[in-house]
Amino acid sequence: MILLLLAMTLISCKQKTGTATDENTADIIIYGGTSAAVTAAVEAKESGKSVIVVSPDKHLGGLSSGGLGWTDTGDKSVIGGLAREFYHRVWQQYSSDSAWQWQPREAYGNKGQGTPAMDGKNLTMWIFEPHVAEKVFEDMVKEHEIRVDRDEWLNREEGVEMKDEKIISITTLSGKKYSGKMFLDTTYEGDLMASAGISYHVGREAADQYGETWNGVQTGVLHHKHWFESDISPFITPGDPSSGLLPKVSDADPGEKYSGDDKIQAYCFRICMTNHEPNRLPFPKPEGYDPMQYELLGRVFDTGWDEWFDKFDSIPNHKTDTNNHGPFSSDNIGMNYDYPEASYERRKEIIKEHEQYQKGLLWFVANDPRVPKPIRDEMSKWGLSKDEFTDNGNWPHQIYVREARRMIGEYVMTENELLKKRLTPDPIGMGSYGMDSHNVQRYINDDGFVQNEGDIGVGTNGPYSISYGSLVPKKGECKNLLVPVCVSSSHIAFGSIRMEPVFMILGQSAAAAAVLAINNNNSVQEVPYDLLKTKLEERGQVLEWNLDKPTYNSK
């Protein structure tokens, strides 16, 4: 009798707390291993729900732990909740002398974007090494006892079981089946969303589709410094079309200005480099290296261009977060168009091609006589950081998927919301970074010279709110899925929303909505916004911008 009562008590406790009884069943199943996945899982766990993170990635954190240590923050005051906790934890890591292995803390320049990298007043740090970010994510998962199943890839062909507009379960290629009440797709690619039959878009919409200015093909628009300022021939023999095109140049028509297409902005790896000799690994010469792949860059150098080192952004311990800069750089323009819809095998090929291109680029600049000697000599002092990405040949484990699929959900965020031309309904977080698209194509202009197209940089005139409707599918498609990364937005709006702090914010907000949907037996489209708003504000999220009063006060 005592044993029976004990068993009944245990069953009752499990039902009250929502703890799954089946090994692969939980209240909330999160697919993906990005920064959004971690904040979503923590929010779910702290709200008393069981959660399983099903991650195709072995390393947690996506780009935040994959090389993007020079955080694109915009206005830091609108970064709240678990996103701010992440940057607080980074600050805590660097408060220890043991974190400064290769340089004293006081020797680090402490320069950031608008505020210091180390913000002692708000106890945050915005610029960091990849391994430090990964440790913070792993600590968050460990402290909350969150189950993470790694290297589990969704069976995209037949791995999503649906009934009555709900996902019942997902199955991975290894055969594991995960059941839940709510599902979150936190991948950069939106694979779960697509496999569940949710509407989405790939590429650029025509500017008139949503009444925008900066969407669609943007020939003639020259923002940033990522375009050819000098007239450079795209042909193997300069000025001779019969000699053939140089690599990485398309002879296709770029399209009518403002028209839509199926092209996406370029990808690259954010490389963690160092010129500190004890930690420096000389750039490896990749197999199949072909210097002709970089002839265009040689011609750029011939014009006297000298900005090669301008985006070697300094992070602690004599390292960099090195990003694309200039007309020919780490962005592998035009080589990723089929990535969003590609099979896993094809994506691996694309990623490998990007890796070979970028490794070859580094080798070329450091070694090839085609490069001016002062630049070559300086580049030879740099190399990969030996203590980063140690299980991947010191190369980042995450390619920068700046854009892939984007859901067409209950509400589509456009430049009109970001520019405050239109009010945003039901805000669940904020962004503030400029609308930023990297180049989309490299073509031949009417004068017969090479040019880039698609690079856009337009400010948003302050922070903007992001609608809850951009996280949920349209009614009639799916009742229990939220999408906090491949959000419902236009191409150019996504150019701002796609920043890592925003993904962390949206991951937390999506999980909070999932919890409310479970508690109230709602579909994700029917979650009462007033309850969601109250919950998010309690959790430290910043939902709206008030110019007269700071929206975030650090403890």
C-alpha positions as CSV (number, residue, x, y, z in Angstrom):
1,M,0.0,0.0,0.0
2,I,2.8,2.4,0.9
3,L,4.6,1.6,-2.4
4,L,1.3,2.2,-4.3
5,L,0.8,5.6,-2.6
6,L,4.4,6.6,-3.3
7,A,4.0,5.7,-7.0
8,M,0.8,7.7,-7.3
9,T,2.5,10.7,-5.6
10,L,5.4,10.5,-8.1
11,I,3.0,10.4,-11.0
12,S,1.1,13.3,-9.6
13,C,4.3,15.4,-9.2
14,K,5.3,14.6,-12.8
15,Q,1.9,15.7,-14.1
16,K,2.0,19.0,-12.1
17,T,5.5,20.0,-13.1
18,G,5.1,18.9,-16.7
19,T,8.1,16.6,-16.6
20,A,8.1,14.1,-19.5
21,T,7.6,10.5,-18.6
22,D,9.0,9.2,-21.9
23,E,12.7,9.4,-22.6
24,N,12.4,11.6,-25.7
25,T,9.3,13.6,-24.7
26,A,9.2,17.0,-23.2
27,D,6.9,20.0,-23.0
28,I,9.0,22.0,-25.4
29,I,11.3,20.6,-28.1
30,I,13.9,23.0,-29.4
31,Y,15.6,22.2,-32.7
32,G,18.9,24.0,-33.2
33,G,22.1,24.8,-31.3
34,T,22.3,28.6,-31.8
35,S,22.4,31.3,-29.2
36,A,18.6,31.5,-29.5
37,A,18.3,27.8,-28.7
38,V,20.1,28.3,-25.4
39,T,18.1,31.3,-24.2
40,A,14.9,29.6,-25.2
41,A,15.8,26.5,-23.3
42,V,16.8,28.5,-20.2
43,E,13.5,30.4,-20.3
44,A,11.5,27.2,-20.7
45,K,13.3,25.5,-17.8
46,E,13.0,28.6,-15.5
47,S,9.3,28.6,-16.3
48,G,8.9,25.1,-15.0
49,K,8.7,23.2,-18.3
50,S,10.6,20.2,-19.4
51,V,12.7,20.9,-22.5
52,I,15.0,19.0,-24.9
53,V,17.4,20.8,-27.2
54,V,17.9,18.7,-30.4
55,S,21.0,20.2,-31.9
56,P,22.6,19.3,-35.2
57,D,25.6,21.2,-34.0
58,K,28.2,19.8,-31.6
59,H,29.0,23.3,-30.3
60,L,26.4,25.5,-28.8
61,G,26.0,29.2,-29.6
62,G,26.1,29.4,-33.3
63,L,28.0,32.5,-34.5
64,S,28.3,34.0,-31.0
65,S,30.7,31.2,-30.2
66,G,31.8,30.6,-33.8
67,G,34.0,33.7,-34.3
68,L,31.6,36.6,-34.1
69,G,33.1,38.1,-30.9
70,W,32.9,41.8,-32.1
71,T,29.2,41.9,-31.3
72,D,26.9,43.9,-33.6
73,T,24.9,45.4,-30.8
74,G,23.5,48.8,-32.0
75,D,21.9,50.4,-29.0
76,K,22.9,48.3,-26.0
77,S,20.2,49.7,-23.7
78,V,17.5,47.7,-25.5
79,I,19.3,44.4,-24.9
80,G,17.6,42.9,-21.8
81,G,16.6,39.6,-20.4
82,L,18.8,36.5,-20.9
83,A,20.6,38.2,-23.7
84,R,22.0,40.8,-21.3
85,E,22.7,38.0,-18.8
86,F,24.9,36.4,-21.5
87,Y,27.0,39.5,-21.8
88,H,27.1,39.9,-18.1
89,R,28.4,36.4,-17.8
90,V,31.0,37.2,-20.4
91,W,32.0,40.2,-18.2
92,Q,32.3,37.9,-15.2
93,Q,34.6,35.6,-17.2
94,Y,37.0,38.4,-18.0
95,S,36.9,39.7,-14.4
96,S,39.2,36.8,-13.6
97,D,42.9,37.2,-14.2
98,S,43.0,33.6,-15.6
99,A,41.0,34.8,-18.6
100,W,44.0,37.0,-19.7
101,Q,46.4,34.4,-20.8
102,W,48.2,36.3,-23.6
103,Q,47.9,39.9,-22.4
104,P,47.2,41.9,-19.2
105,R,43.7,43.1,-18.8
106,E,44.9,46.7,-18.7
107,A,46.7,46.3,-22.0
108,Y,43.5,45.5,-23.9
109,G,42.2,48.6,-25.8
110,N,38.7,48.3,-24.4
111,K,37.2,49.8,-27.5
112,G,33.7,48.9,-28.6
113,Q,30.9,50.1,-30.6
114,G,29.5,53.2,-28.8
115,T,30.4,51.9,-25.3
116,P,33.5,50.2,-23.9
117,A,34.0,46.5,-24.6
118,M,34.2,46.1,-20.8
119,D,31.3,48.1,-19.4
120,G,32.0,48.2,-15.6
121,K,29.0,50.4,-14.9
122,N,26.5,47.9,-16.4
123,L,28.7,44.8,-15.6
124,T,28.6,43.7,-19.2
125,M,31.2,42.8,-21.9
126,W,30.4,43.0,-25.5
127,I,33.6,41.8,-27.2
128,F,35.0,38.4,-26.5
129,E,36.9,35.3,-27.6
130,P,35.0,32.4,-29.2
131,H,35.9,29.8,-26.4
132,V,34.7,32.2,-23.7
133,A,31.3,32.6,-25.4
134,E,31.0,28.8,-25.7
135,K,31.8,28.3,-22.1
136,V,29.1,30.8,-21.1
137,F,26.5,28.9,-23.1
138,E,27.6,25.6,-21.7
139,D,27.5,26.9,-18.2
140,M,23.9,28.2,-18.7
141,V,22.9,24.8,-20.0
142,K,24.7,22.9,-17.2
143,E,23.4,25.1,-14.4
144,H,19.8,24.6,-15.6
145,E,20.3,20.9,-16.2
146,I,19.1,21.2,-19.8
147,R,19.3,18.1,-21.9
148,V,21.1,18.7,-25.2
149,D,21.2,15.9,-27.8
150,R,24.0,16.9,-30.1
151,D,24.8,15.9,-33.7
152,E,21.1,15.1,-34.3
153,W,20.0,16.1,-37.7
154,L,16.3,16.4,-38.6
155,N,15.0,14.0,-41.2
156,R,13.8,16.7,-43.5
157,E,12.0,14.3,-45.9
158,E,9.8,12.4,-43.5
159,G,10.8,13.4,-40.0
160,V,8.0,15.8,-39.1
161,E,4.8,14.1,-38.0
162,M,1.8,16.5,-38.0
163,K,-1.9,16.1,-37.0
164,D,-4.6,18.7,-36.8
165,E,-2.2,21.5,-37.7
166,K,0.2,20.5,-34.9
167,I,3.6,19.0,-34.9
168,I,3.3,15.7,-32.9
169,S,6.9,14.6,-33.2
170,I,10.2,15.1,-35.1
171,T,12.6,12.3,-36.0
172,T,16.3,12.7,-36.7
173,L,18.5,10.9,-39.2
174,S,19.7,8.7,-36.3
175,G,16.2,7.4,-35.8
176,K,15.5,9.3,-32.6
177,K,11.9,10.5,-32.3
178,Y,11.1,13.5,-30.1
179,S,7.6,14.4,-29.0
180,G,6.4,17.6,-27.4
181,K,3.6,20.0,-26.9
182,M,5.4,23.0,-28.4
183,F,8.3,23.2,-30.9
184,L,10.8,25.9,-31.6
185,D,13.0,26.1,-34.8
186,T,16.1,28.0,-33.7
187,T,18.3,27.1,-36.7
188,Y,19.8,29.6,-39.1
189,E,18.3,27.6,-42.0
190,G,14.7,27.1,-40.9
191,D,14.7,23.4,-41.6
192,L,12.0,22.4,-39.1
193,M,9.8,25.2,-40.3
194,A,10.2,24.2,-43.9
195,S,9.6,20.5,-43.2
196,A,6.4,21.3,-41.4
197,G,5.0,23.0,-44.5
198,I,5.2,26.6,-43.2
199,S,5.2,29.4,-45.8
200,Y,8.6,31.0,-46.3
201,H,10.7,33.1,-48.7
202,V,14.2,32.8,-50.0
203,G,15.9,35.8,-51.7
204,R,15.0,39.4,-52.0
205,E,11.4,40.6,-52.5
206,A,10.7,43.3,-55.0
207,A,10.8,46.7,-53.3
208,D,7.1,47.3,-54.1
209,Q,5.9,44.1,-52.5
210,Y,6.0,45.7,-49.0
211,G,6.3,49.3,-50.0
212,E,10.1,49.5,-49.3
213,T,13.0,51.4,-50.7
214,W,16.0,49.2,-49.8
215,N,14.7,45.8,-50.9
216,G,15.3,44.1,-54.2
217,V,18.2,44.6,-56.6
218,Q,20.2,47.7,-55.7
219,T,22.5,48.4,-58.7
220,G,24.1,51.8,-58.4
221,V,23.8,51.9,-54.6
222,L,27.3,52.2,-53.1
223,H,27.2,51.9,-49.3
224,H,30.0,51.0,-46.9
225,K,33.3,50.4,-48.8
226,H,32.5,47.0,-50.3
227,W,32.5,48.0,-53.9
228,F,35.0,48.6,-56.7
229,E,36.0,52.2,-56.6
230,S,38.3,51.9,-59.6
231,D,37.6,50.6,-63.1
232,I,38.9,47.0,-63.1
233,S,38.5,44.5,-65.9
234,P,36.7,41.3,-65.1
235,F,38.5,39.4,-67.9
236,I,41.6,37.1,-67.6
237,T,43.4,39.3,-70.1
238,P,42.3,42.8,-69.1
239,G,40.0,44.4,-71.6
240,D,39.7,41.2,-73.7
241,P,36.3,39.4,-73.3
242,S,37.5,36.6,-75.5
243,S,40.0,35.6,-72.8
244,G,37.2,34.6,-70.5
245,L,36.0,35.8,-67.1
246,L,38.0,35.8,-63.9
247,P,36.8,33.5,-61.1
248,K,34.0,34.9,-58.9
249,V,32.6,37.2,-61.6
250,S,29.2,36.5,-63.2
251,D,28.2,37.5,-66.7
252,A,24.5,37.3,-65.9
253,D,22.4,40.4,-66.0
254,P,22.1,41.7,-62.4
255,G,18.4,42.4,-62.8
256,E,16.3,45.5,-62.9
257,K,16.7,47.9,-60.0
258,Y,14.2,47.2,-57.2
259,S,13.2,43.8,-58.7
260,G,13.1,40.7,-56.6
261,D,15.3,37.6,-57.1
262,D,16.2,34.3,-55.4
263,K,19.7,35.4,-54.5
264,I,21.0,35.9,-50.9
265,Q,23.7,37.9,-49.3
266,A,27.2,36.5,-49.1
267,Y,28.5,34.1,-46.4
268,C,31.9,33.9,-44.8
269,F,33.7,32.7,-41.7
270,R,34.5,35.1,-38.9
271,I,38.1,34.2,-38.4
272,C,39.8,34.4,-35.0
273,M,43.4,35.5,-35.8
274,T,46.4,36.5,-33.8
275,N,49.8,38.1,-34.3
276,H,51.0,36.9,-30.9
277,E,53.7,34.5,-31.8
278,P,53.3,32.0,-29.0
279,N,49.7,31.4,-30.0
280,R,50.0,31.9,-33.7
281,L,49.5,29.1,-36.3
282,P,50.7,30.2,-39.7
283,F,48.0,30.2,-42.3
284,P,47.8,26.8,-43.9
285,K,47.9,26.5,-47.7
286,P,44.7,24.7,-48.6
287,E,44.7,21.7,-50.8
288,G,43.9,22.7,-54.4
289,Y,45.0,26.2,-53.9
290,D,44.7,28.3,-57.1
291,P,46.1,31.8,-57.0
292,M,44.0,32.8,-60.0
293,Q,41.0,32.8,-57.7
294,Y,42.3,36.0,-56.2
295,E,43.5,37.8,-59.3
296,L,40.8,40.4,-58.8
297,L,42.2,41.2,-55.4
298,G,45.6,41.6,-56.9
299,R,44.1,44.1,-59.4
300,V,42.5,46.0,-56.5
301,F,45.9,46.2,-54.8
302,D,47.3,47.5,-58.0
303,T,45.0,50.6,-57.7
304,G,46.7,51.5,-54.5
305,W,43.9,50.3,-52.2
306,D,45.3,49.8,-48.7
307,E,42.4,49.0,-46.4
308,W,43.1,45.2,-46.1
309,F,43.6,45.4,-42.3
310,D,40.6,47.7,-41.5
311,K,38.3,44.9,-40.2
312,F,40.8,43.1,-38.0
313,D,38.7,44.0,-35.0
314,S,40.5,43.5,-31.8
315,I,39.2,41.1,-29.2
316,P,41.0,40.1,-25.9
317,N,44.3,38.3,-25.8
318,H,45.9,39.7,-29.0
319,K,43.2,38.2,-31.2
320,T,40.7,39.4,-33.8
321,D,37.3,38.9,-35.1
322,T,38.2,39.4,-38.7
323,N,35.3,40.3,-41.0
324,N,34.8,41.1,-44.7
325,H,36.0,44.5,-45.9
326,G,36.5,46.0,-49.3
327,P,35.5,45.0,-52.8
328,F,37.2,41.6,-52.6
329,S,37.5,40.0,-49.2
330,S,36.3,37.1,-47.1
331,D,32.7,37.2,-48.4
332,N,32.4,34.5,-51.1
333,I,29.9,36.5,-53.2
334,G,27.5,34.5,-55.3
335,M,28.5,31.0,-54.1
336,N,25.7,30.3,-51.6
337,Y,22.5,30.7,-53.5
338,D,21.4,27.1,-53.2
339,Y,22.4,26.8,-49.6
340,P,19.0,27.5,-47.9
341,E,17.2,24.7,-49.7
342,A,20.1,22.4,-50.3
343,S,20.5,18.8,-48.9
344,Y,22.8,18.3,-46.0
345,E,25.4,16.8,-48.3
346,R,25.2,19.8,-50.7
347,R,25.5,22.3,-47.8
348,K,28.6,20.5,-46.6
349,E,30.1,21.0,-50.1
350,I,29.2,24.7,-50.0
351,I,30.7,25.2,-46.6
352,K,33.9,23.3,-47.7
353,E,34.2,25.5,-50.8
354,H,33.8,28.6,-48.6
355,E,36.5,27.3,-46.3
356,Q,38.9,26.6,-49.1
357,Y,38.2,30.0,-50.7
358,Q,38.9,31.8,-47.4
359,K,41.9,29.8,-46.5
360,G,43.3,30.4,-49.9
361,L,42.6,34.1,-49.6
362,L,44.6,34.3,-46.3
363,W,47.5,32.3,-47.9
364,F,47.5,34.5,-51.0
365,V,47.7,37.8,-49.1
366,A,50.5,36.4,-46.8
367,N,52.6,34.7,-49.4
368,D,51.9,35.6,-53.1
369,P,54.3,38.0,-54.8
370,R,51.2,39.5,-56.5
371,V,50.4,41.2,-53.2
372,P,52.3,44.5,-52.4
373,K,55.3,43.6,-50.2
374,P,54.3,45.9,-47.2
375,I,50.9,44.2,-47.0
376,R,52.3,40.7,-47.5
377,D,55.0,41.3,-44.9
378,E,52.4,42.5,-42.3
379,M,50.0,39.7,-43.2
380,S,52.8,37.2,-42.6
381,K,52.8,38.2,-39.0
382,W,49.3,36.9,-38.5
383,G,47.9,33.4,-38.3
384,L,45.1,31.3,-36.8
385,S,44.8,31.2,-33.0
386,K,46.1,27.9,-31.7
387,D,43.7,27.9,-28.7
388,E,40.5,28.5,-30.6
389,F,38.4,25.8,-32.4
390,T,40.9,23.2,-31.3
391,D,38.8,20.3,-32.5
392,N,38.4,21.8,-36.0
393,G,42.0,22.7,-37.1
394,N,41.6,26.1,-35.4
395,W,39.0,27.0,-38.0
396,P,35.5,28.2,-37.0
397,H,32.9,25.5,-36.7
398,Q,30.1,27.8,-37.9
399,I,29.8,29.5,-41.2
400,Y,28.1,32.9,-41.1
401,V,24.7,32.1,-42.5
402,R,23.6,35.8,-42.8
403,E,20.3,34.8,-44.4
404,A,18.6,31.7,-45.5
405,R,14.9,31.0,-45.4
406,R,12.6,33.6,-43.8
407,M,9.1,32.6,-42.6
408,I,6.0,34.3,-44.0
409,G,4.1,34.4,-40.8
410,E,1.2,36.2,-39.1
411,Y,3.1,39.5,-39.4
412,V,5.9,40.4,-41.7
413,M,8.5,42.9,-40.4
414,T,9.6,45.3,-43.1
415,E,11.7,48.5,-43.3
416,N,8.6,50.5,-42.5
417,E,8.5,49.1,-39.0
418,L,12.2,49.5,-38.5
419,L,12.1,53.1,-39.7
420,K,9.0,53.8,-37.5
421,K,6.9,54.7,-40.5
422,R,4.4,52.2,-39.1
423,L,3.6,51.0,-35.6
424,T,4.7,47.5,-34.7
425,P,1.9,45.5,-33.1
426,D,2.4,43.2,-30.0
427,P,6.2,43.9,-29.5
428,I,8.2,41.1,-27.8
429,G,11.7,42.5,-28.1
430,M,13.8,45.1,-29.9
431,G,16.5,45.6,-32.4
432,S,18.5,48.7,-33.3
433,Y,21.4,47.8,-35.6
434,G,21.3,49.4,-39.1
435,M,19.7,47.5,-42.0
436,D,22.8,45.7,-43.2
437,S,23.0,43.5,-46.2
438,H,26.3,42.2,-47.6
439,N,26.9,42.0,-51.3
440,V,24.6,39.6,-53.2
441,Q,26.3,39.4,-56.6
442,R,29.4,40.4,-58.6
443,Y,28.6,41.4,-62.2
444,I,29.9,43.3,-65.2
445,N,28.5,46.9,-65.4
446,D,27.5,48.7,-68.6
447,D,31.0,50.1,-69.0
448,G,32.5,46.6,-69.0
449,F,34.1,46.7,-65.6
450,V,33.5,44.5,-62.5
451,Q,31.2,45.7,-59.8
452,N,29.4,44.4,-56.7
453,E,25.7,44.7,-55.9
454,G,23.6,44.2,-52.8
455,D,25.6,45.9,-50.1
456,I,23.2,48.1,-48.1
457,G,23.7,50.0,-44.9
458,V,20.8,52.1,-43.7
459,G,20.3,53.3,-40.1
460,T,17.0,52.7,-38.4
461,N,16.9,56.1,-36.6
462,G,16.9,54.4,-33.2
463,P,15.7,51.1,-31.7
464,Y,12.5,49.5,-33.1
465,S,10.1,46.9,-31.8
466,I,9.7,43.4,-33.2
467,S,6.2,41.9,-33.5
468,Y,5.1,38.7,-31.8
469,G,3.4,37.9,-35.1
470,S,6.8,37.6,-36.8
471,L,7.6,34.5,-34.7
472,V,4.5,32.5,-35.5
473,P,3.2,30.8,-38.6
474,K,0.0,32.0,-40.4
475,K,-3.2,30.6,-39.0
476,G,-4.1,27.3,-40.7
477,E,-0.5,26.2,-41.0
478,C,0.8,25.1,-37.6
479,K,-0.5,25.8,-34.1
480,N,2.5,24.8,-32.0
481,L,5.6,26.1,-33.7
482,L,7.6,29.3,-33.0
483,V,10.5,30.5,-35.2
484,P,12.7,33.1,-33.5
485,V,15.6,33.0,-36.0
486,C,14.2,32.7,-39.5
487,V,11.6,35.2,-38.5
488,S,8.9,36.6,-40.7
489,S,10.5,39.6,-42.3
490,S,11.5,41.1,-45.6
491,H,15.1,40.7,-46.8
492,I,16.2,44.2,-45.8
493,A,14.4,44.2,-42.4
494,F,16.1,40.9,-41.7
495,G,19.4,42.7,-42.4
496,S,19.0,44.3,-39.0
497,I,17.0,41.7,-37.1
498,R,19.6,39.0,-37.9
499,M,22.0,40.2,-35.1
500,E,23.0,37.7,-32.4
501,P,21.8,39.7,-29.4
502,V,18.4,39.9,-31.1
503,F,18.3,36.2,-31.8
504,M,18.9,35.6,-28.0
505,I,16.1,38.1,-27.2
506,L,13.7,36.4,-29.6
507,G,14.6,32.9,-28.5
508,Q,13.6,33.8,-24.9
509,S,10.4,35.5,-26.0
510,A,9.4,32.6,-28.2
511,A,9.9,30.2,-25.2
512,A,7.9,32.4,-22.9
513,A,5.0,32.3,-25.5
514,A,5.3,28.6,-25.8
515,V,5.0,28.3,-22.0
516,L,1.8,30.4,-22.0
517,A,0.4,28.4,-24.9
518,I,0.8,25.2,-22.9
519,N,-0.6,26.7,-19.7
520,N,-3.7,28.1,-21.3
521,N,-4.1,25.4,-24.0
522,N,-3.8,28.0,-26.7
523,S,-2.3,27.8,-30.2
524,V,0.7,30.0,-30.6
525,Q,-1.5,32.4,-32.7
526,E,-3.9,32.7,-29.8
527,V,-1.5,33.5,-26.9
528,P,-3.0,36.5,-25.0
529,Y,-0.6,39.3,-25.7
530,D,-1.3,41.1,-22.4
531,L,-0.1,38.0,-20.5
532,L,2.9,37.6,-22.7
533,K,3.9,41.3,-22.3
534,T,3.7,41.1,-18.5
535,K,5.8,37.9,-18.5
536,L,8.4,39.3,-20.7
537,E,8.7,42.6,-18.8
538,E,9.0,40.5,-15.6
539,R,11.9,38.7,-17.2
540,G,13.7,41.9,-18.1
541,Q,12.9,42.1,-21.8
542,V,12.8,45.6,-23.4
543,L,9.7,45.9,-25.6
544,E,9.4,49.5,-26.5
545,W,11.7,52.5,-26.8
546,N,11.3,55.6,-24.6
547,L,13.6,58.4,-25.6
548,D,13.0,60.3,-22.3
549,K,13.8,57.4,-20.0
550,P,16.3,54.6,-20.3
551,T,14.6,51.3,-21.0
552,Y,17.1,49.2,-19.1
553,N,18.6,49.8,-15.7
554,S,21.3,47.4,-14.9
555,K,21.3,46.0,-11.4
